[in-house]
């Protein structure tokens, strides 16, 4: 089943035409900026360390990892995953 973007006015949250709201993985936000309200998306469950689902653009196959909008990312793990933690000097 395909959905369209109903709202995307918060950079890391997208609301689809079915009313579901998804929090986008920080490294994937840029991909969503290429999508339009007419973009047809599918929701797929994924096996990922942090994300439960992916939104997949039916036209070009681009995908972003997401979690339910009411959930939040484990900050420390996200920083490590994105290489944002500072290394301690010994």
C-alpha positions as CSV (number, residue, x, y, z in Angstrom):
1,X,0.0,0.0,0.0
2,X,1.4,3.4,-0.9
3,X,1.2,6.6,1.2
4,X,2.0,10.2,0.5
5,X,3.5,12.9,2.6
6,X,0.8,14.9,4.4
7,X,3.2,17.0,6.5
8,X,6.9,17.4,6.8
9,X,7.3,20.7,8.6
10,X,9.5,19.4,11.3
11,X,12.8,18.3,9.9
12,X,13.0,14.9,11.5
13,X,9.3,14.0,11.6
14,X,7.1,13.1,8.6
15,X,3.4,12.5,8.7
16,X,1.9,10.3,6.0
17,X,-1.5,10.3,4.4
18,X,-2.8,7.6,6.7
19,X,-2.0,9.9,9.7
20,X,1.0,7.9,10.9
21,X,4.0,10.0,12.1
22,X,7.5,8.8,11.8
23,X,10.8,10.1,13.3
24,X,13.6,9.9,10.6
25,X,17.0,8.6,11.4
26,X,19.3,11.7,11.6
27,X,21.6,10.6,8.8
28,X,18.7,10.0,6.5
29,X,16.9,13.4,6.8
30,X,18.6,14.8,3.7
31,X,17.0,12.1,1.6
32,X,13.5,13.2,2.6
33,X,14.2,16.7,1.4
34,X,14.2,15.3,-2.2
35,X,10.7,13.9,-1.7
36,X,7.5,15.8,-2.6
37,X,3.9,15.5,-1.3
38,X,3.1,13.5,-4.5
39,X,5.9,11.0,-3.7
40,X,4.4,7.5,-3.1
41,X,6.0,5.8,-0.1
42,X,5.7,2.3,1.3
43,X,6.4,1.4,4.9
44,X,8.5,-1.7,5.4
45,X,9.6,-3.3,8.7
46,X,13.4,-3.6,8.9
47,X,16.0,-5.4,11.0
48,X,18.1,-2.5,12.3
49,X,19.9,-1.7,15.5
50,X,18.0,1.5,16.0
51,X,15.1,1.7,13.6
52,X,11.9,-0.4,13.3
53,X,10.8,0.6,9.8
54,X,11.9,2.2,6.5
55,X,10.0,4.5,4.3
56,X,10.7,3.6,0.7
57,X,10.1,5.8,-2.3
58,X,8.3,3.7,-4.9
59,X,9.7,5.7,-7.9
60,X,13.4,5.6,-7.2
61,X,13.8,3.1,-4.3
62,X,15.4,5.6,-2.0
63,X,14.7,4.8,1.6
64,X,15.0,6.3,5.0
65,X,15.0,4.5,8.4
66,X,12.4,5.5,10.9
67,X,10.8,4.9,14.3
68,X,7.4,5.8,15.5
69,X,7.2,9.6,16.2
70,X,6.4,9.0,19.9
71,X,9.7,7.2,20.3
72,X,13.1,8.8,20.8
73,X,16.6,7.8,19.8
74,X,19.1,6.5,22.4
75,X,21.3,9.6,22.3
76,X,24.6,8.1,23.2
77,X,24.3,5.2,20.7
78,X,23.2,7.7,17.9
79,X,26.2,9.9,18.5
80,X,28.6,6.9,18.4
81,X,26.9,5.6,15.3
82,X,27.2,8.9,13.5
83,X,30.8,9.4,14.7
84,X,29.9,12.4,16.9
85,X,31.5,11.3,20.2
86,X,34.8,12.7,21.3
87,X,37.6,10.3,22.0
88,X,39.2,10.6,25.4
89,X,42.9,11.2,25.6
90,X,44.8,8.8,27.8
